[in-house]
Amino acid sequence: MSLCTLFARLRGEKTFDRGIHPHDWKELSADAAVEVLPTPAAVTVPLVQHIGAPCVGTVKPRTTVEMGDVLGQAEAFVSAPVHSPIRGTTALETMVTLANGRHVPAIPVKAEGEQLTGPALFEAIFGGDWPTEGLDAYEPDTIVQAIQAAGLVGMGGAGFPTHVKLKLNPHKPVDTLLVNGCECEPYLTADHRLMLEAPRPRPPGARRAAGAAGATRVAVAIEDNKPQAIAALQQAAEGTGVEIVPTATRYPMGGEKQTILAVLGREVPTGGLPLDVGVVVVNVGTTAAIARAVVRGQPLTHRIITVTGRGVNRPCNVLAPVGVSMQELIDFAGGLNERARRVVSGGPMMGFAVQDLSTPVTKGTSGITVLIQEDVDAAPETACVRCGRCVDVCPVGLVPTRIAMAVRNKDWETAKKYNIMACIECGCCGYACPASIPLVQIIRAGKAMMPRE
């Protein structure tokens, strides 16, 4: 444990060892209230928006669909169905390239007829009455089935099907459901605004998630640089038994292993899962979707997306339908300015650079960040100076430079020895490297190239 972490814990701060403190640029959009994107002329809904098996399209071309109708059904357990976010007519199934470079099938839907939009859409998704009593009345299987039918996946970026994560595991009992509201990635403020403007669905959603997983304790972790969100959720959680736990502001506090260590003091073993220490972690946005799925039977068709960066004219937070193009969201944010140099799906630390702005957003798209030249300028790469800074900041205790060297030499045995698959690709190592070695990019490529046994 570093001295910095030791002193932080002596001060009573909930934190983890290592990590970094980059400038977060959240001031660009943190005070921008959520706006509703006008219904686009068409959306292209990918049939793969999650980790696991792809969906199978269930509608033929020129089929009239309503908002919430199923477009693709999951035929495997580790999968999630997709639904139409608008009223309209389907077109012939096509192929699209997602922000991560994956080529997947998708179903276009052309908007037709009267659409739910504006304040009415926001109210339909997040507003109305949300129960604070009787939150344990649902059977675990009923909750899981509702979540599965609604197509819920992790909305923090990973995209793991939520019903799989919450399914009771008799061999690994869970005592705590941890809700991740840290949003530590620089620039992004979608979860922040969601907690501020629609805090009420979160406690009932979290309690139902806990009921599905068999957890008796529910805690919501929020970084202490979001005092308004902390206050809003504390008020919404009164009488529900849900704890609100402020944590220290440190990147990557939003990593589930780091959140668990900071809040609960439990260390997930290398190569292990939160289940190994009796914990399930869900994103704060996912809890709102759980409440909608279980209480109202609403599928996941829209999400809040931050469009931000110094390369966009009007940083904002937007409630948008899944399947809308990134170009339309950028246009809604005032378009690119003359300083724009790179568009990133997600944040600058863990996001993916986007080459084609017709790329559709998915359930896991938390933001679009437009960087300027100052952000993307990098010093020329030099030889590793053996300073150990990448080791000092790695939140999971790896030796990134050794792993990267093994990947470049295609020495897969050494890469495995140094636990390449345990890397969470947070980017701390590359941020700290004085030699400007693109460590996380090399490691990410190594994971893809490494022979499968």
ABEGO torsion letter per residue (X at the ends): XBAAAAAAAAAGBBBBBEEBBBBAGAAAAAABBBBBBBBBABBBBBABABBEBBBBBABBBGBBBBBGBBABBBABABBBBBBBABBEBBBBBBBBBBAAGBBBBBBBBBBBEBBBBEAAAAAAAABEBBBABGAAABBAAAAAAAAAAAGBBBAAGAGBBAAAAABBBAABBBABBBBBAAGABBGBAAAAAAAAABAAAAAAAAAAAAAAAGBABBBBBBBAABAAAAAAAAAAABGAGBBBBBBBBBOBAABAAAAAAAAAGBBBBBGBBAAAAGBBBBBAAAAAAAAAAAAAGBBBABBBBBBBEAABABBBBBBBBBGBBAAAAAAAAGEBBAABABBBBEBAAABBBBABAABBBBAABABBBBBBAAAABBBBBBBBAGAGAAAAABAAGBBAAAAAAAAAAGBAAAAAAAGAAABAGAGAAAAABAAGBBAAAAAAAAAAABBBX
